[in-house]
Amino acid sequence: MAKVVVIGAGLGGLPAAYELRHYLGKGHQVTLVSEFPKFTFVPGLVQVALGHIPLDRIQLDLGKLAHRHNLAWVQGKVVEIDPHHQRVYTLDRVLDYDRLVIASGSELAMDLVPGLGIYSHSICNPVHALAAREAWAEFCANPSDLVVGAAPGAGCFGPAYEFVLLAEADLRRRGIRDRVKITYITPEPYIGHLGIAQVHHAQKLTEDLLARRGIHTVTNAEITEITDGSILLADGRAFDFGYSMILPAFRGAEFVRKSGLGNSKGFLPTLPTLRHQQYPQIYGVGVSVHFDQPDKTPVPIGLPKSGQMTEAMAMVAARNIAVDLGELPQPLEIPTLEALCFAEFGETGIAYIAAPVLPDPITGKRRYSYAIEGVWVNWAKSAFEHYFLAKMRWGLGLPWFEQWGIRLLFGLSLARPASDSPPQPIRV
């Protein structure tokens, strides 16, 4: 019997554990480890922070899910991994493993900008979202200037765009929009970049939407300090605020850095099959994995990893472990990194599609990419939230019908055999 341990129970870890349970059967042990007692559907935290939905609507009890779906459950903070003796150390126990999946996400690098997270809010985890919600209610009772954006090195911009546009819509609903100047500050080279260059129509659709909503934008912005009521940029400009929501840059989890498993920023270096480059028993999934940002921008930014990309990586890592253990036939698989992101922007939304996120290193092209606007995007995102939470209750990772639907509706494939050549680009 092999012991497989999954660290992290978020958008990557919980689906990975379900996929492993499906592939491996009861002859092997699958252990799910998380510091937190509840699964959180992180894309819903924007709505929580603005007071539109309660937090418990997007959370599930992990202990109950693990028991229901035959997973060993350990709630505990991982402090170190010994890759040579294949052990995971939590604060109060030691777990041996034959295969390990690290899907722990990342750490918020608040310390890189003085005042970040002290005088500004974020929506990256439940605690931050609840604090942001309380402050938002106070701000709306005494409105002034609103500044939303991202710090240098950030790679996940979608939530910032959602927050600023949903906040603007909320202010209109409250009848106080005329009392609030809104500024969006970003290290992106242009509005609608979102960490992925040259997505067709993304810049125009996103710029036009922010302009229609009267939101002032500042690009190529390097935030150097946040004080009580002001955001300072490297070029000397300052923006006053009564409320600010600034997304931080990410770094790898502390236990990854402490264990010597990550690169200089603590992200896992992996092969295309998601196996660690030095330790073949370890696999990485989601935000914990390193990918180079191919677009060299004036202000450094990271590469986003959408929830759909993370799910695909979870499926691939689980399948490859099953191949390693002789439970599935060859070949190994690799994730295509073809991404779909639904962004809800109030009365409308924009879907961003990049197939794949990383363009061909030789031609610099993708198979295709585009952005499309419409209220249907909001409906699709809401429907997916309900579906995702339902399948987490049912114990499903990335079922065949979901893969089929993504391919049919958007032309995206999520994985391919490692021996196959990548698909040829069909247009820039």
N, C-alpha and C positions, 0 to 999 in steps of 0.2 A: 504494500500500500504506500503510495506516494503522499507526502504532505505538501500541499500547496497553500501558501499564505498570500492574501491580498491585503495590502496596506492602503487604507483610504476607502471610504464608502460614499463617494460622491457620484458625479455623472459618469466617471470612468470605473471606479472601484466596484460599485454595486453591480452594474451590468457585467463586468469581468467575472465576478464571483458567480453570477447566475450562468454565464456561458460555460465556465469551468464545471459547474455542477452538472450542466446538461451534457457536456462532452465526456466527462470522466466517470459519471455514474457513481454508485455508492461504494465502489471498490477503492476509492481514494478519498482522502480528507481534504476539504476546502475550508480554510479558516479566514474569516473576515475580521480585520482589525481596524478600529477607528477610535479616535480620541473623543468623538461626539456620539451621543446616544441616538441622534436622529439624522436621517437622510434629508437634505434640503435641495429642492429644485432651484439652483442658484439663479437661473435667468428670471425667476419671479421676484427676486429681491428688489428690483427697481420699483415694482408696484407696492411692495411692503414699505419701502422707504418713503413713499409719497402718501401712505395711509389708505391706499385703494383696496388692499386685501389684507387679511390677518396673516401672520407668519405661519400659523398652524395649517393653513390651507395648502402650503407647499412643502410640508414636512411629513415624514413617516417614521415610525418607531423601528429602529434597526434590529433590536433584540427580537421583536416579534417576527419581523421578516426573516431573520436568520433561522429562527426555530421552525418557521413554517416551511422553509425551503431547504432544510437539511444542511445548513451551513454552521460550522462552529463559530461562535461569536465571542470576540474579545473586545471589550471597551477599555481602551488604554492608550496613552500617549507613547508613541515609539520614540525612543531616545537614541538608539544606535542599532546598526546592523553589522554583524561580523560575517563578511562574505566568504571568508576562508573556511570557517566552521559552519557556515550556513545557519545562522541564528539571528533572530529578531529579538531585541531587548525592549520591553516596555518598562514603565516605572515599577511594576510589581511582578513581572514574570518574564520567562524566556521561552521563545517558540522556535523549535527547529523547523527547517523547511528543506524540501527537495527542489521546489521551484517557488520563486517569489515574484509577485507583481507589485510594483510600486506605482500607485495611482493616488498619491497623497496630495496632489495639487502643488501649490506653491506657498511661499511665505510672502507677506506684503512688505515691501522694502520701504517702509515709512521713513526710516532714518536717513534716506538719501537726500531728502529735501527738508531743511529745518522748518518746523511748524506743521508739516504734513500730518494729518490725523489728529492734530491737537486743536488747530483753529479751523480745520476743514473736515468734511465728512467723506465717507466712502460707503459703497454698497456691496462690498466684496464678500461679506459673510453675515450671518444672521445678527450677531451682536452689533456690528456697524450699521446694518440696515435699521434696526430698532432705534438706535441712537439718532440716526438721520431722520427717522420719522418723527420723533419727539421734537427735534429742533425745527423740522419743517412746519409743524403745527404752530410753534412759537413765532417763526418767521412770518407766516401768513397772517398772524394776528397783528404784526407790526412790520409790514413789508418795506424793503429797500432794494438794494442792488443784489442780483444773483449772478454768481460766477460758477460755471461748470467746466470741467475739462480733465486733462490727464497730465501727469508728471513726465519728465523725460525718461525714456526707457520703457514706458508703458507699451503693452502690446495688444491689450483688449479694449478697443474703443467703442464697440457697440453699446455697452451699458451707459457710457457717458452721453452718446447721442440720444438714447432712449430717455435718459433722465432729463436732459435739458428740454426736449420737446414735450415729454409728458408733463413736466413741471410747468411749462408755458401754457399747456392746455388746462392744467389744474388752476392756474392763476386766472385764466379767462373764465373758467366755470365759477370761480369765487367772486368774480367781478372786480378784481384788483390788479389786472394785468397792466393797466396804464400807470400804475405806481411802481413798477419794477423794471429796471434796465437789466437785460439779460446779456451776458457775454459768454461765449464758448472759446476756451483757450486750449490749444492742442499742439503737441510736437509734430503732428502730421504735416507733410509738405503741402497738402491741400485738403479741403473739406471733402469728406467721403472717401478718403484713402483707406482708413480703418486697418492700417498695417498691411494691406494687400494692394500693390500698385496695379494700375491699368485694368481695373474692372470696368467694363464698358457701361457708360451712363451713370456710374456711381457718383462721380464728382458733380455732374450737372444736377441730378435729381436731389442730392443731399444739400448742395449749395442753394438751390432754388427754394427748397422747403424751409431752410433756416432763414433765408431772406424774407420769404412770405410771412414768417412768424415774427419778424422784427428782431432776430437774434444776431447781435454783433459777433463776428468771428475773428480769431487771431490764430494764424497758423505759424509753423516753424518756431513755436514759442518754447523757450526753456525756462521753466519755473525754477527760481533759485531759492526762494524763501516764501513762507506764508506766515504772516503776523496776525494779530488779532484785528481782523477787518481789512486786510490788504494782501494781495498776491503780487509778488515782485518777480520781474523777468530779467534775464541776463542782459538784455539791451537797455535796461534802465526804466522801462515802463512799469507802472504800478496800477492795479485795478482794485478798487475798494469793493467790499461786499458786506451784506448783512447775512448772507448764507452762501456757503461754497461746498461743492461736491467735486473733489479731485481724485481721480483714480491713480493709484500708485503703480510704480514698476513692480515686477515680481522677481523673486529669487527662489532657488530651490529650497526645499524643506530643510530645516536645521539638521535633522538626523542624517539626511543624505550628505550634507557637507561634512558633518562630523565623522561619518564613516568612510570618507574618501571616495564616494561613488559618483560624485558629480564633477562638472567642469568648474571654471572659475566663478560662475554664478550659481553653482549648485544644481544645475540641471543635468539630467542623465544623458550621457553619450550612448546612443544605441545604434545597432545595425538597422537596415531597412525592415527586418523582421521584428523589430522592437526588442531584440535581445541586447543586453548590455554588452558593450564592446570588450570589456575585460572579464566579466563574470557571466558565463553562459546560463547559469541557473536563474538569473535575474532579468526581468522584463520591465519596461517602462510604459506607462499609459498616460495620455493627456498632457496637462500643463507641466508635469514633472519632467517631460522629455525635452531635450534640446533640439531646436531647429534654427538654422541660420536665417537671418532676415536678409534676403537678396537685394532689397532696395536700400541703397546707401543714401540716407536722408541727412540734411543739414543738422538736425537734432536727432540723436539716436532713438529708435523705436524698436519694439519687439515684434515677433510674428504671432498673430492671434491663433488660438486653437479653439475652434467652435465646439459647442456641445456635441454636434453631430460628428465632427472629426474625432472627438474623444471617445464616443461610443464605438466608432469603427475601429479605433485602436484597441479598445477593450476586447472586441470580438476577435481581432487578429491575434492579439497576445494569448487569449484563451485557446484559440484553435492551435496555435503553434506549440503551446505547452502540451496539448493533447497529442500532437504529432510526436513531440519529444518523448512522451511517456508511452508511445505505442498504441494509443487508443484511437487514433485516426491515421489514415494513410497519408503519405506524402502527396503533394508538395506542401512546403511551408507557404505562408502567405505574407503579403506586405500591404499596409493600408495605402490607398491611392491618394489620400489627403485631398479629396474633392469635397468642397465645403459649401454648405447652405446655411445662411443666417437670416432668420426672420427678425426684423426690428420694428417694434411698435412705436408709432410716433403720434399718438393722439387720434385725430380723425382719419389718419391714413397710416401707412407703414411702407417700408421698403424691404424687399428681399434681395440679398446680395449672394451671388453664386460665383464660385471660382473653381474651375475644374482643370487642373488641381490648384491648390493654394500656391504651391511652389512651382513656378514655370520651368519648362525644360532648361537645364543648365547650359545647353549648347545653343538652342535657337532663341531662348528667352520667351517662348510662347506657351500658351495653354491650349488645351482642346477648345475651350470656350470660357467666356466669363461675361456676366451681365448683371445689372441691377434693374428691378422693376418695381413700380410703385402702385399701391392700391389698398383700399380698405380690407380687401380679402387677406392681406398679409396679417392684419390684426386677428382676423378670424382663425387663420391657420395657426398662428402662434398660440392662441388660447386653446384651440382644439388639441394641439400637440402637447401642451402642458397637462391637460387632463388625461390624454392618452399615455404620456410618459409615466405619470404617477400611477395610473392603473396597471401598466405593465410591471412597474416595480412591485406592486402588490401581488401580481400574478407570478412573479419570479421569472420574467422574461428579460433576456439581454437585448439582442438585436435580432428579432425573429425574421424569417424569410419574407413574410408579407410586408414588413416595413421596408426591407431592402428592395423588394419588388416595387413598392409604391414610390420610393425615392428615385429609382431608375426610370419608371414609367412617366412620372410627373416632371422630373427635372433633368433626366439624362445622366444622373450621377451613379457611378459604381463606387462601392466603398472599399473593396479589397480585390486583389488579384494574386495569382500564383507568383511566387518569388522568381520563378524561372522565366516568366513572360517578359517580353520587352514592353516598355511603357507605351500606352496609346500615342499615336502621332497627333500633333496639334492640327486642328482643322481651320483655325483662324487665330489671329492675335487676341 
